[in-house]
Amino acid sequence: MNSFFDKLYDALRSIKLAVALLVLLALFAIVGGLIPQGKAIDYYLTKFPGSGGRIILRLGFDHIFSSIAFLIVAAVFAMNLTVCTLHRLANEFTKPFKKRRHGPDLLHLGLIVLLFGGILTARTRSESIINLRKGESADLPDGSKIVLVDLIYEEYPDGRPKSFESIVAINRAPEAGLGILGGSAGTSAAGSTVDSSLTQRTIKVNAPLRGKGFSIYQQNWHAEQQAELSDAMGLRFTLEPGMKETFDGGFVLFMAVSQATEQAATKAIRTPDSATATQMADTSRDAIFLLEKGGMRTVVKAASGQPVGPFIFHGLNDQSVSGLAIVTDKGYPYVAAGFILVILGVFITYIRKLKGMLA
């Protein structure tokens, strides 16, 4: 008579259990594809009226791949694969070496590693967005700095965006043992000259730059307008939207560019690889400022050459900005290794079957 552990062992390596779990995992994947993930609570209550939004939130379908239900099913499936693989390996090792077939074992092992990597990704993946102008830098997770060397934009003849890519260099921190790229150590502040000894890399959409434990993706490209002003001494300075310059008794804050100005400027900023396009004053465009003087605040719309408080407005500069996503994913190496093992297992299994058919 079979003991409880024998029955449990047979149940865990059951093909029927594996099929049922695969169906459940497929259903989770379908639900995760249909329901947007990671949104605010109000989004689900508004998007799915009635009890739909509450059910989604209660069952954790707003983050389904890290929900308890999904993790339990994935864990049982991993146990099923592990027990099945060990049982099969034990049987294979009892056969002569030439008669062993380890293709399915590699396939099972690959699925286990793939599943582990997927769960690790769902639990630990993090993403941050950085916006860089030409010459600016930002810190990376390994302590080094990424510097935007140039930004290239291409479009189709009809004006539709074709591609945008960022040319970057990595300044390795002196204390960092390993960096992405070789070259002399150092940092590069905004507007500084990039060390020419550093190897440059290109980041494109669907062609990320991979570092040690993280990846850098080309997320977007956009343009910002900077207001150029001068003080009573004739010294010029620039303000980005939301920035202000103080003076005795008040300040000037650059609020925005007029809508007509933004629409007229769209085409002029579509060549960010050109220095004359990325930072060129256009005297035909207006800017809106908040002026505080003597405790009184007024909104001022100024064209080039007009005064804004004690300053003179000289026009707007078009500044191209590259949006880069820095993704830290501890599960990525396991996912990659799992895919390799699955492909290898399928290949070996196919070769063995082909040999059997030709024998």
Protein Blocks (a to p, Z undefined) as FASTA:
>chain_A
ZZfklmmmmmmmpmklmmmmmmmmmmmmmmmmmpcghiafklmmmmmgcjllmmmmmnop
mmmmlcfklmmmmmmmmmmmmmmmmmmmmmmmmpcfklpcfklmmmmmmmmmmmmmmmmm
mmmgccddddddehiacddfkopacddfbdcddddfkopafbdcddddddddfklmbdfb
ecdeddddehiacdfkbccddddehiacddehiacddfbdcdddddddddfkopacddde
hiacddehiacddfbdcfklmmmmmmmmmcmkbmklmoccdfkbccdddddeehiacddd
ddehiaehjbccebjcddddddddddddfklmmmmmmmmmmmmmmmmmmmmmmmmmmZZ
